């Protein structure tokens, strides 16, 4: 049985899909990374390597109001990027609930990359 390995676009965790898994998946279905909880929509599921995903977003919690919100590619694409005091690169987004400015940073750890808010 062949296994398709897909790298999560957020944390680089390898997701493995067997032929049986793929037979159950249709374009429009959503899979979630076990490591970082990023949601990805299946946009194409043909035979062999003919498989594509689109990142829908990941959830984070606002450190100001404690409300959870989704961080999408569009949100990150329009967010300004700054250098934090420790030299790391962060994206600044506004919480949709309280409008607080939040610095988001992807951190490398033992379980791959993850998103943290500062």
C-alpha positions as CSV (number, residue, x, y, z in Angstrom):
1,X,0.0,0.0,0.0
2,X,1.5,3.4,-1.1
3,X,1.7,6.2,1.4
4,X,1.7,9.9,0.3
5,X,3.8,12.1,2.6
6,X,2.8,15.8,2.8
7,X,4.7,18.4,4.7
8,X,2.5,20.8,6.7
9,X,3.0,24.3,5.4
10,X,3.0,25.7,8.9
11,X,5.1,23.4,11.1
12,X,6.8,21.2,8.5
13,X,5.4,18.0,10.2
14,X,5.1,15.2,7.7
15,X,1.5,14.0,7.3
16,X,1.1,10.5,5.9
17,X,-1.9,9.5,3.8
18,X,-2.4,5.9,2.7
19,X,-4.3,5.0,-0.4
20,X,-7.3,4.1,1.8
21,X,-7.1,7.5,3.5
22,X,-7.0,9.2,0.1
23,X,-10.0,7.2,-1.2
24,X,-12.1,8.7,1.5
25,X,-11.0,12.3,0.8
26,X,-12.6,14.6,-1.8
27,X,-11.8,18.1,-2.9
28,X,-13.3,20.5,-0.3
29,X,-12.6,18.2,2.6
30,X,-10.4,19.6,5.4
31,X,-7.6,17.9,7.2
32,X,-6.0,19.1,10.4
33,X,-2.3,18.8,11.3
34,X,-1.9,16.8,14.5
35,X,1.1,18.9,15.5
36,X,0.1,22.6,15.0
37,X,-3.7,22.3,14.3
38,X,-3.4,24.1,11.0
39,X,-6.4,23.4,8.8
40,X,-5.8,22.6,5.1
41,X,-8.5,22.1,2.4
42,X,-8.0,19.5,-0.2
43,X,-8.1,21.2,-3.6
44,X,-7.0,18.2,-5.8
45,X,-6.9,14.4,-5.1
46,X,-6.0,12.5,-8.2
47,X,-3.8,9.4,-8.5
48,X,-0.2,9.1,-7.3
49,X,1.4,12.4,-6.5
50,X,-1.6,14.4,-7.9
51,X,-2.6,15.8,-4.6
52,X,-2.8,19.5,-3.4
53,X,-3.8,21.3,-0.2
54,X,-4.5,24.9,0.5
55,X,-3.8,26.3,4.0
56,X,-7.0,27.6,5.6
57,X,-5.6,29.0,8.8
58,X,-4.5,28.2,12.3
59,X,-6.0,29.1,15.6
60,X,-4.2,31.3,18.2
61,X,-5.4,33.0,21.4
62,X,-5.1,36.7,21.9
63,X,-2.9,37.4,25.0
64,X,-4.9,40.6,25.7
65,X,-8.6,39.4,25.7
66,X,-8.0,35.5,25.7
67,X,-10.3,35.1,22.7
68,X,-9.3,32.6,20.0
69,X,-9.1,33.6,16.4
70,X,-7.9,32.2,13.1
71,X,-4.6,33.3,11.5
72,X,-5.0,32.9,7.7
73,X,-2.4,33.2,4.9
74,X,-4.2,36.4,3.9
75,X,-3.9,37.9,7.4
76,X,-0.2,37.1,7.5
77,X,0.4,38.3,3.9
78,X,-0.9,41.8,4.9
79,X,0.7,41.9,8.3
80,X,3.8,44.0,8.7
81,X,7.0,42.1,9.7
82,X,9.2,43.5,12.4
83,X,12.4,42.4,14.2
84,X,11.7,41.6,17.9
85,X,14.1,42.7,20.7
86,X,15.6,39.1,20.6
87,X,16.3,39.5,16.9
88,X,13.6,37.2,15.7
89,X,11.2,38.1,12.9
90,X,7.6,38.6,13.9
91,X,4.3,39.5,12.1
92,X,2.1,42.1,13.7
93,X,-1.7,41.4,13.5
94,X,-4.7,42.9,15.1
95,X,-7.0,40.7,17.3
96,X,-10.5,40.8,15.6
97,X,-12.1,40.9,19.0
98,X,-10.3,43.6,21.0
99,X,-8.2,45.1,18.2
100,X,-5.0,44.7,20.2
101,X,-1.7,44.5,18.2
102,X,-0.2,41.0,18.6
103,X,3.2,39.9,17.5
104,X,3.1,36.4,16.0
105,X,6.3,34.3,15.7
106,X,6.9,30.8,14.4
107,X,9.1,28.9,16.8
108,X,11.2,25.8,16.0
109,X,10.8,23.2,18.8
110,X,11.1,19.5,19.3
111,X,7.7,18.9,17.7
112,X,8.4,21.1,14.6
113,X,7.4,24.7,14.1
114,X,4.6,26.3,16.1
115,X,2.9,29.7,16.3
116,X,3.3,31.8,19.4
117,X,1.8,35.2,20.2
118,X,3.6,37.8,22.2
